[in-house]
Amino acid sequence: MSIQLGSELGEDGLTMRAIAARLGVSATALYQHFESKAAILREIRLHGVDTLLSAMAPAMEMGDAESRIREIARRYTEFALGNPWLYKVLFQGEEVDWASLEEDERDLLMAPLRQARTAFEMGVRAGAFRSDVDLDNTALLFWASLHGLASLMINGRISEKHPVFPVPDREEFVSNFIAGLVRAVRAS
């Protein structure tokens, strides 16, 4: 419910009163379950990352390393473009208060990055990716690159209608972007 309401109204419109009204309860009743809007956003983030992981999970079943990384990247980008408000809450809103999180919550929030690292590690072991790849740094660079692409596309800075950066075929553009990321780590 909060995700739908947030998508409709934006984070500023996602108030305790608005959520309570949508649920048909009083704001007082809602406060019995959540102490604040921040607590609701925390739950939305945890749910959002879990949803992102589910979207990316089939990629880990791909047989070859390049296909696996390409599919992770494609699914990540599709998730971002298909869920722009949720993506913004996850990766563009205020920073998560890491110190306030339980260990399992921190693990969940870091899981997409660990998933990418694992995929790169599998590629190095299979000989598909360069043996000198720094796995932690490469996973972070991979995420940062995809995040930049997704953010630019969500905000309309790269689109069919942009006057300077028109992209007539979004899927082809994303595919070419991902191909460049894979070329950077491919074994000779």
Biotite code that builds the C-alpha atoms (Angstrom):
import biotite.structure as struc

atoms = struc.array([
    struc.Atom([0.000, 0.000, 0.000], chain_id="A", res_id=1, res_name="MET", atom_name="CA", element="C"),
    struc.Atom([2.748, 2.486, 0.922], chain_id="A", res_id=2, res_name="SER", atom_name="CA", element="C"),
    struc.Atom([4.617, 1.720, -2.299], chain_id="A", res_id=3, res_name="ILE", atom_name="CA", element="C"),
    struc.Atom([1.509, 2.367, -4.385], chain_id="A", res_id=4, res_name="GLN", atom_name="CA", element="C"),
    struc.Atom([0.735, 5.555, -2.475], chain_id="A", res_id=5, res_name="LEU", atom_name="CA", element="C"),
    struc.Atom([4.347, 6.718, -2.720], chain_id="A", res_id=6, res_name="GLY", atom_name="CA", element="C"),
    struc.Atom([4.354, 6.071, -6.456], chain_id="A", res_id=7, res_name="SER", atom_name="CA", element="C"),
    struc.Atom([1.214, 8.185, -6.802], chain_id="A", res_id=8, res_name="GLU", atom_name="CA", element="C"),
    struc.Atom([2.093, 11.038, -4.432], chain_id="A", res_id=9, res_name="LEU", atom_name="CA", element="C"),
    struc.Atom([5.889, 10.999, -4.169], chain_id="A", res_id=10, res_name="GLY", atom_name="CA", element="C"),
    struc.Atom([7.829, 10.864, -0.933], chain_id="A", res_id=11, res_name="GLU", atom_name="CA", element="C"),
    struc.Atom([6.583, 14.273, 0.217], chain_id="A", res_id=12, res_name="ASP", atom_name="CA", element="C"),
    struc.Atom([2.985, 13.110, -0.238], chain_id="A", res_id=13, res_name="GLY", atom_name="CA", element="C"),
    struc.Atom([3.645, 9.883, 1.636], chain_id="A", res_id=14, res_name="LEU", atom_name="CA", element="C"),
    struc.Atom([2.507, 11.131, 5.023], chain_id="A", res_id=15, res_name="THR", atom_name="CA", element="C"),
    struc.Atom([1.189, 9.207, 7.982], chain_id="A", res_id=16, res_name="MET", atom_name="CA", element="C"),
    struc.Atom([-2.220, 10.832, 7.423], chain_id="A", res_id=17, res_name="ARG", atom_name="CA", element="C"),
    struc.Atom([-2.285, 9.904, 3.724], chain_id="A", res_id=18, res_name="ALA", atom_name="CA", element="C"),
    struc.Atom([-1.340, 6.294, 4.469], chain_id="A", res_id=19, res_name="ILE", atom_name="CA", element="C"),
    struc.Atom([-3.907, 6.089, 7.272], chain_id="A", res_id=20, res_name="ALA", atom_name="CA", element="C"),
    struc.Atom([-6.622, 7.580, 5.057], chain_id="A", res_id=21, res_name="ALA", atom_name="CA", element="C"),
    struc.Atom([-5.839, 5.088, 2.275], chain_id="A", res_id=22, res_name="ARG", atom_name="CA", element="C"),
    struc.Atom([-6.004, 2.225, 4.764], chain_id="A", res_id=23, res_name="LEU", atom_name="CA", element="C"),
    struc.Atom([-9.223, 3.554, 6.249], chain_id="A", res_id=24, res_name="GLY", atom_name="CA", element="C"),
    struc.Atom([-7.777, 3.920, 9.737], chain_id="A", res_id=25, res_name="VAL", atom_name="CA", element="C"),
    struc.Atom([-6.855, 6.857, 11.913], chain_id="A", res_id=26, res_name="SER", atom_name="CA", element="C"),
    struc.Atom([-3.320, 8.234, 11.997], chain_id="A", res_id=27, res_name="ALA", atom_name="CA", element="C"),
    struc.Atom([-3.308, 7.263, 15.679], chain_id="A", res_id=28, res_name="THR", atom_name="CA", element="C"),
    struc.Atom([-3.973, 3.627, 14.744], chain_id="A", res_id=29, res_name="ALA", atom_name="CA", element="C"),
    struc.Atom([-1.154, 3.724, 12.191], chain_id="A", res_id=30, res_name="LEU", atom_name="CA", element="C"),
    struc.Atom([1.242, 5.044, 14.847], chain_id="A", res_id=31, res_name="TYR", atom_name="CA", element="C"),
    struc.Atom([0.552, 1.866, 16.840], chain_id="A", res_id=32, res_name="GLN", atom_name="CA", element="C"),
    struc.Atom([2.377, -0.053, 14.086], chain_id="A", res_id=33, res_name="HIS", atom_name="CA", element="C"),
    struc.Atom([4.940, 2.497, 12.882], chain_id="A", res_id=34, res_name="PHE", atom_name="CA", element="C"),
    struc.Atom([6.549, 5.205, 14.980], chain_id="A", res_id=35, res_name="GLU", atom_name="CA", element="C"),
    struc.Atom([7.178, 7.523, 12.049], chain_id="A", res_id=36, res_name="SER", atom_name="CA", element="C"),
    struc.Atom([7.303, 8.038, 8.312], chain_id="A", res_id=37, res_name="LYS", atom_name="CA", element="C"),
    struc.Atom([10.995, 7.081, 8.533], chain_id="A", res_id=38, res_name="ALA", atom_name="CA", element="C"),
    struc.Atom([9.980, 3.691, 9.950], chain_id="A", res_id=39, res_name="ALA", atom_name="CA", element="C"),
    struc.Atom([7.629, 3.160, 7.014], chain_id="A", res_id=40, res_name="ILE", atom_name="CA", element="C"),
    struc.Atom([10.351, 4.165, 4.541], chain_id="A", res_id=41, res_name="LEU", atom_name="CA", element="C"),
    struc.Atom([12.700, 1.712, 6.250], chain_id="A", res_id=42, res_name="ARG", atom_name="CA", element="C"),
    struc.Atom([10.207, -1.097, 5.670], chain_id="A", res_id=43, res_name="GLU", atom_name="CA", element="C"),
    struc.Atom([9.679, 0.056, 2.082], chain_id="A", res_id=44, res_name="ILE", atom_name="CA", element="C"),
    struc.Atom([13.443, -0.060, 1.494], chain_id="A", res_id=45, res_name="ARG", atom_name="CA", element="C"),
    struc.Atom([13.752, -3.559, 2.903], chain_id="A", res_id=46, res_name="LEU", atom_name="CA", element="C"),
    struc.Atom([10.808, -4.730, 0.827], chain_id="A", res_id=47, res_name="HIS", atom_name="CA", element="C"),
    struc.Atom([12.177, -2.929, -2.239], chain_id="A", res_id=48, res_name="GLY", atom_name="CA", element="C"),
    struc.Atom([15.594, -4.553, -2.023], chain_id="A", res_id=49, res_name="VAL", atom_name="CA", element="C"),
    struc.Atom([13.951, -7.934, -1.543], chain_id="A", res_id=50, res_name="ASP", atom_name="CA", element="C"),
    struc.Atom([11.872, -7.264, -4.674], chain_id="A", res_id=51, res_name="THR", atom_name="CA", element="C"),
    struc.Atom([15.000, -6.208, -6.600], chain_id="A", res_id=52, res_name="LEU", atom_name="CA", element="C"),
    struc.Atom([16.773, -9.408, -5.534], chain_id="A", res_id=53, res_name="LEU", atom_name="CA", element="C"),
    struc.Atom([13.827, -11.480, -6.702], chain_id="A", res_id=54, res_name="SER", atom_name="CA", element="C"),
    struc.Atom([13.902, -9.692, -10.052], chain_id="A", res_id=55, res_name="ALA", atom_name="CA", element="C"),
    struc.Atom([17.634, -10.345, -10.452], chain_id="A", res_id=56, res_name="MET", atom_name="CA", element="C"),
    struc.Atom([17.687, -13.919, -9.093], chain_id="A", res_id=57, res_name="ALA", atom_name="CA", element="C"),
    struc.Atom([17.025, -15.761, -12.378], chain_id="A", res_id=58, res_name="PRO", atom_name="CA", element="C"),
    struc.Atom([20.172, -14.179, -13.816], chain_id="A", res_id=59, res_name="ALA", atom_name="CA", element="C"),
    struc.Atom([22.303, -16.185, -11.395], chain_id="A", res_id=60, res_name="MET", atom_name="CA", element="C"),
    struc.Atom([21.015, -19.360, -13.020], chain_id="A", res_id=61, res_name="GLU", atom_name="CA", element="C"),
    struc.Atom([22.467, -18.410, -16.400], chain_id="A", res_id=62, res_name="MET", atom_name="CA", element="C"),
    struc.Atom([25.152, -20.849, -17.507], chain_id="A", res_id=63, res_name="GLY", atom_name="CA", element="C"),
    struc.Atom([27.901, -18.628, -18.823], chain_id="A", res_id=64, res_name="ASP", atom_name="CA", element="C"),
    struc.Atom([29.500, -15.690, -17.055], chain_id="A", res_id=65, res_name="ALA", atom_name="CA", element="C"),
    struc.Atom([28.855, -13.018, -19.668], chain_id="A", res_id=66, res_name="GLU", atom_name="CA", element="C"),
    struc.Atom([25.182, -13.939, -19.976], chain_id="A", res_id=67, res_name="SER", atom_name="CA", element="C"),
    struc.Atom([24.865, -13.900, -16.182], chain_id="A", res_id=68, res_name="ARG", atom_name="CA", element="C"),
    struc.Atom([26.338, -10.393, -15.835], chain_id="A", res_id=69, res_name="ILE", atom_name="CA", element="C"),
    struc.Atom([24.360, -9.067, -18.794], chain_id="A", res_id=70, res_name="ARG", atom_name="CA", element="C"),
    struc.Atom([21.144, -10.450, -17.349], chain_id="A", res_id=71, res_name="GLU", atom_name="CA", element="C"),
    struc.Atom([21.832, -9.040, -13.880], chain_id="A", res_id=72, res_name="ILE", atom_name="CA", element="C"),
    struc.Atom([22.404, -5.639, -15.462], chain_id="A", res_id=73, res_name="ALA", atom_name="CA", element="C"),
    struc.Atom([19.329, -5.879, -17.684], chain_id="A", res_id=74, res_name="ARG", atom_name="CA", element="C"),
    struc.Atom([17.083, -6.955, -14.823], chain_id="A", res_id=75, res_name="ARG", atom_name="CA", element="C"),
    struc.Atom([18.465, -4.244, -12.516], chain_id="A", res_id=76, res_name="TYR", atom_name="CA", element="C"),
    struc.Atom([17.794, -1.584, -15.143], chain_id="A", res_id=77, res_name="THR", atom_name="CA", element="C"),
    struc.Atom([14.305, -2.952, -15.875], chain_id="A", res_id=78, res_name="GLU", atom_name="CA", element="C"),
    struc.Atom([13.518, -2.923, -12.153], chain_id="A", res_id=79, res_name="PHE", atom_name="CA", element="C"),
    struc.Atom([14.619, 0.707, -11.868], chain_id="A", res_id=80, res_name="ALA", atom_name="CA", element="C"),
    struc.Atom([12.674, 1.856, -14.921], chain_id="A", res_id=81, res_name="LEU", atom_name="CA", element="C"),
    struc.Atom([9.597, -0.178, -13.966], chain_id="A", res_id=82, res_name="GLY", atom_name="CA", element="C"),
    struc.Atom([9.577, 1.095, -10.362], chain_id="A", res_id=83, res_name="ASN", atom_name="CA", element="C"),
    struc.Atom([10.918, 4.659, -10.526], chain_id="A", res_id=84, res_name="PRO", atom_name="CA", element="C"),
    struc.Atom([9.527, 5.872, -7.193], chain_id="A", res_id=85, res_name="TRP", atom_name="CA", element="C"),
    struc.Atom([10.694, 2.771, -5.321], chain_id="A", res_id=86, res_name="LEU", atom_name="CA", element="C"),
    struc.Atom([14.105, 2.989, -7.014], chain_id="A", res_id=87, res_name="TYR", atom_name="CA", element="C"),
    struc.Atom([14.425, 6.611, -5.918], chain_id="A", res_id=88, res_name="LYS", atom_name="CA", element="C"),
    struc.Atom([13.557, 5.662, -2.335], chain_id="A", res_id=89, res_name="VAL", atom_name="CA", element="C"),
    struc.Atom([16.148, 2.883, -2.440], chain_id="A", res_id=90, res_name="LEU", atom_name="CA", element="C"),
    struc.Atom([19.029, 4.700, -4.088], chain_id="A", res_id=91, res_name="PHE", atom_name="CA", element="C"),
    struc.Atom([18.359, 8.411, -4.445], chain_id="A", res_id=92, res_name="GLN", atom_name="CA", element="C"),
    struc.Atom([16.625, 9.400, -1.230], chain_id="A", res_id=93, res_name="GLY", atom_name="CA", element="C"),
    struc.Atom([18.243, 10.141, 2.062], chain_id="A", res_id=94, res_name="GLU", atom_name="CA", element="C"),
    struc.Atom([21.045, 7.836, 3.139], chain_id="A", res_id=95, res_name="GLU", atom_name="CA", element="C"),
    struc.Atom([20.098, 4.816, 5.185], chain_id="A", res_id=96, res_name="VAL", atom_name="CA", element="C"),
    struc.Atom([21.052, 5.074, 8.851], chain_id="A", res_id=97, res_name="ASP", atom_name="CA", element="C"),
    struc.Atom([23.240, 1.969, 8.738], chain_id="A", res_id=98, res_name="TRP", atom_name="CA", element="C"),
    struc.Atom([23.949, 2.076, 12.478], chain_id="A", res_id=99, res_name="ALA", atom_name="CA", element="C"),
    struc.Atom([20.233, 1.706, 13.271], chain_id="A", res_id=100, res_name="SER", atom_name="CA", element="C"),
    struc.Atom([19.826, -1.436, 11.182], chain_id="A", res_id=101, res_name="LEU", atom_name="CA", element="C"),
    struc.Atom([19.883, -4.972, 12.462], chain_id="A", res_id=102, res_name="GLU", atom_name="CA", element="C"),
    struc.Atom([22.604, -7.185, 10.978], chain_id="A", res_id=103, res_name="GLU", atom_name="CA", element="C"),
    struc.Atom([20.102, -9.125, 8.833], chain_id="A", res_id=104, res_name="ASP", atom_name="CA", element="C"),
    struc.Atom([18.730, -5.833, 7.475], chain_id="A", res_id=105, res_name="GLU", atom_name="CA", element="C"),
    struc.Atom([22.231, -4.620, 6.544], chain_id="A", res_id=106, res_name="ARG", atom_name="CA", element="C"),
    struc.Atom([22.869, -7.966, 4.872], chain_id="A", res_id=107, res_name="ASP", atom_name="CA", element="C"),
    struc.Atom([19.666, -7.650, 2.874], chain_id="A", res_id=108, res_name="LEU", atom_name="CA", element="C"),
    struc.Atom([20.480, -4.105, 1.732], chain_id="A", res_id=109, res_name="LEU", atom_name="CA", element="C"),
    struc.Atom([23.969, -5.215, 0.621], chain_id="A", res_id=110, res_name="MET", atom_name="CA", element="C"),
    struc.Atom([22.755, -8.403, -1.117], chain_id="A", res_id=111, res_name="ALA", atom_name="CA", element="C"),
    struc.Atom([22.428, -6.962, -4.663], chain_id="A", res_id=112, res_name="PRO", atom_name="CA", element="C"),
    struc.Atom([26.050, -5.796, -4.565], chain_id="A", res_id=113, res_name="LEU", atom_name="CA", element="C"),
    struc.Atom([27.163, -9.173, -3.171], chain_id="A", res_id=114, res_name="ARG", atom_name="CA", element="C"),
    struc.Atom([25.192, -10.892, -5.926], chain_id="A", res_id=115, res_name="GLN", atom_name="CA", element="C"),
    struc.Atom([27.085, -8.920, -8.569], chain_id="A", res_id=116, res_name="ALA", atom_name="CA", element="C"),
    struc.Atom([30.393, -9.686, -6.854], chain_id="A", res_id=117, res_name="ARG", atom_name="CA", element="C"),
    struc.Atom([29.563, -13.389, -6.838], chain_id="A", res_id=118, res_name="THR", atom_name="CA", element="C"),
    struc.Atom([28.721, -13.277, -10.540], chain_id="A", res_id=119, res_name="ALA", atom_name="CA", element="C"),
    struc.Atom([32.062, -11.606, -11.319], chain_id="A", res_id=120, res_name="PHE", atom_name="CA", element="C"),
    struc.Atom([33.891, -14.118, -9.121], chain_id="A", res_id=121, res_name="GLU", atom_name="CA", element="C"),
    struc.Atom([32.210, -17.009, -10.972], chain_id="A", res_id=122, res_name="MET", atom_name="CA", element="C"),
    struc.Atom([33.292, -15.417, -14.267], chain_id="A", res_id=123, res_name="GLY", atom_name="CA", element="C"),
    struc.Atom([36.904, -15.081, -13.129], chain_id="A", res_id=124, res_name="VAL", atom_name="CA", element="C"),
    struc.Atom([36.948, -18.713, -11.937], chain_id="A", res_id=125, res_name="ARG", atom_name="CA", element="C"),
    struc.Atom([35.494, -19.850, -15.277], chain_id="A", res_id=126, res_name="ALA", atom_name="CA", element="C"),
    struc.Atom([38.164, -17.909, -17.184], chain_id="A", res_id=127, res_name="GLY", atom_name="CA", element="C"),
    struc.Atom([35.597, -15.664, -18.872], chain_id="A", res_id=128, res_name="ALA", atom_name="CA", element="C"),
    struc.Atom([36.764, -12.548, -17.009], chain_id="A", res_id=129, res_name="PHE", atom_name="CA", element="C"),
    struc.Atom([40.285, -11.261, -16.430], chain_id="A", res_id=130, res_name="ARG", atom_name="CA", element="C"),
    struc.Atom([42.088, -12.878, -13.520], chain_id="A", res_id=131, res_name="SER", atom_name="CA", element="C"),
    struc.Atom([43.325, -9.487, -12.269], chain_id="A", res_id=132, res_name="ASP", atom_name="CA", element="C"),
    struc.Atom([39.792, -8.195, -11.655], chain_id="A", res_id=133, res_name="VAL", atom_name="CA", element="C"),
    struc.Atom([39.407, -6.672, -8.183], chain_id="A", res_id=134, res_name="ASP", atom_name="CA", element="C"),
    struc.Atom([36.057, -8.263, -7.342], chain_id="A", res_id=135, res_name="LEU", atom_name="CA", element="C"),
    struc.Atom([34.901, -5.780, -4.711], chain_id="A", res_id=136, res_name="ASP", atom_name="CA", element="C"),
    struc.Atom([35.851, -2.732, -6.767], chain_id="A", res_id=137, res_name="ASN", atom_name="CA", element="C"),
    struc.Atom([34.427, -4.188, -9.978], chain_id="A", res_id=138, res_name="THR", atom_name="CA", element="C"),
    struc.Atom([31.088, -4.994, -8.340], chain_id="A", res_id=139, res_name="ALA", atom_name="CA", element="C"),
    struc.Atom([30.881, -1.438, -6.959], chain_id="A", res_id=140, res_name="LEU", atom_name="CA", element="C"),
    struc.Atom([31.844, 0.119, -10.321], chain_id="A", res_id=141, res_name="LEU", atom_name="CA", element="C"),
    struc.Atom([29.271, -2.101, -12.053], chain_id="A", res_id=142, res_name="PHE", atom_name="CA", element="C"),
    struc.Atom([26.524, -0.987, -9.657], chain_id="A", res_id=143, res_name="TRP", atom_name="CA", element="C"),
    struc.Atom([27.570, 2.671, -9.875], chain_id="A", res_id=144, res_name="ALA", atom_name="CA", element="C"),
    struc.Atom([27.480, 2.508, -13.688], chain_id="A", res_id=145, res_name="SER", atom_name="CA", element="C"),
    struc.Atom([24.046, 0.890, -13.756], chain_id="A", res_id=146, res_name="LEU", atom_name="CA", element="C"),
    struc.Atom([22.784, 3.309, -11.135], chain_id="A", res_id=147, res_name="HIS", atom_name="CA", element="C"),
    struc.Atom([23.952, 6.245, -13.218], chain_id="A", res_id=148, res_name="GLY", atom_name="CA", element="C"),
    struc.Atom([22.246, 4.881, -16.322], chain_id="A", res_id=149, res_name="LEU", atom_name="CA", element="C"),
    struc.Atom([19.013, 4.108, -14.487], chain_id="A", res_id=150, res_name="ALA", atom_name="CA", element="C"),
    struc.Atom([18.968, 7.502, -12.761], chain_id="A", res_id=151, res_name="SER", atom_name="CA", element="C"),
    struc.Atom([19.520, 9.401, -16.005], chain_id="A", res_id=152, res_name="LEU", atom_name="CA", element="C"),
    struc.Atom([16.768, 7.445, -17.734], chain_id="A", res_id=153, res_name="MET", atom_name="CA", element="C"),
    struc.Atom([14.293, 7.746, -14.844], chain_id="A", res_id=154, res_name="ILE", atom_name="CA", element="C"),
    struc.Atom([14.841, 11.501, -14.716], chain_id="A", res_id=155, res_name="ASN", atom_name="CA", element="C"),
    struc.Atom([14.428, 11.870, -18.487], chain_id="A", res_id=156, res_name="GLY", atom_name="CA", element="C"),
    struc.Atom([18.005, 12.999, -19.109], chain_id="A", res_id=157, res_name="ARG", atom_name="CA", element="C"),
    struc.Atom([18.387, 10.159, -21.586], chain_id="A", res_id=158, res_name="ILE", atom_name="CA", element="C"),
    struc.Atom([15.156, 9.518, -23.488], chain_id="A", res_id=159, res_name="SER", atom_name="CA", element="C"),
    struc.Atom([13.517, 9.414, -26.896], chain_id="A", res_id=160, res_name="GLU", atom_name="CA", element="C"),
    struc.Atom([12.412, 13.020, -26.488], chain_id="A", res_id=161, res_name="LYS", atom_name="CA", element="C"),
    struc.Atom([15.541, 14.567, -25.016], chain_id="A", res_id=162, res_name="HIS", atom_name="CA", element="C"),
    struc.Atom([16.722, 17.444, -27.245], chain_id="A", res_id=163, res_name="PRO", atom_name="CA", element="C"),
    struc.Atom([20.437, 16.649, -26.850], chain_id="A", res_id=164, res_name="VAL", atom_name="CA", element="C"),
    struc.Atom([20.595, 12.983, -25.824], chain_id="A", res_id=165, res_name="PHE", atom_name="CA", element="C"),
    struc.Atom([17.829, 11.279, -27.791], chain_id="A", res_id=166, res_name="PRO", atom_name="CA", element="C"),
    struc.Atom([17.709, 7.502, -27.515], chain_id="A", res_id=167, res_name="VAL", atom_name="CA", element="C"),
    struc.Atom([15.338, 6.159, -30.165], chain_id="A", res_id=168, res_name="PRO", atom_name="CA", element="C"),
    struc.Atom([15.593, 2.549, -28.934], chain_id="A", res_id=169, res_name="ASP", atom_name="CA", element="C"),
    struc.Atom([15.908, 2.295, -25.154], chain_id="A", res_id=170, res_name="ARG", atom_name="CA", element="C"),
    struc.Atom([16.454, -1.486, -25.118], chain_id="A", res_id=171, res_name="GLU", atom_name="CA", element="C"),
    struc.Atom([19.255, -1.250, -27.681], chain_id="A", res_id=172, res_name="GLU", atom_name="CA", element="C"),
    struc.Atom([20.867, 1.625, -25.773], chain_id="A", res_id=173, res_name="PHE", atom_name="CA", element="C"),
    struc.Atom([20.775, -0.327, -22.493], chain_id="A", res_id=174, res_name="VAL", atom_name="CA", element="C"),
    struc.Atom([22.099, -3.435, -24.239], chain_id="A", res_id=175, res_name="SER", atom_name="CA", element="C"),
    struc.Atom([25.031, -1.488, -25.725], chain_id="A", res_id=176, res_name="ASN", atom_name="CA", element="C"),
    struc.Atom([25.761, 0.099, -22.353], chain_id="A", res_id=177, res_name="PHE", atom_name="CA", element="C"),
    struc.Atom([25.837, -3.315, -20.672], chain_id="A", res_id=178, res_name="ILE", atom_name="CA", element="C"),
    struc.Atom([28.019, -4.745, -23.458], chain_id="A", res_id=179, res_name="ALA", atom_name="CA", element="C"),
    struc.Atom([30.575, -2.029, -22.688], chain_id="A", res_id=180, res_name="GLY", atom_name="CA", element="C"),
    struc.Atom([30.600, -2.996, -19.011], chain_id="A", res_id=181, res_name="LEU", atom_name="CA", element="C"),
    struc.Atom([31.199, -6.636, -19.903], chain_id="A", res_id=182, res_name="VAL", atom_name="CA", element="C"),
    struc.Atom([33.992, -5.779, -22.373], chain_id="A", res_id=183, res_name="ARG", atom_name="CA", element="C"),
    struc.Atom([35.851, -4.042, -19.554], chain_id="A", res_id=184, res_name="ALA", atom_name="CA", element="C"),
    struc.Atom([36.304, -7.299, -17.623], chain_id="A", res_id=185, res_name="VAL", atom_name="CA", element="C"),
    struc.Atom([36.331, -9.877, -20.431], chain_id="A", res_id=186, res_name="ARG", atom_name="CA", element="C"),
    struc.Atom([39.378, -12.123, -20.619], chain_id="A", res_id=187, res_name="ALA", atom_name="CA", element="C"),
    struc.Atom([41.361, -11.679, -23.834], chain_id="A", res_id=188, res_name="SER", atom_name="CA", element="C"),
])
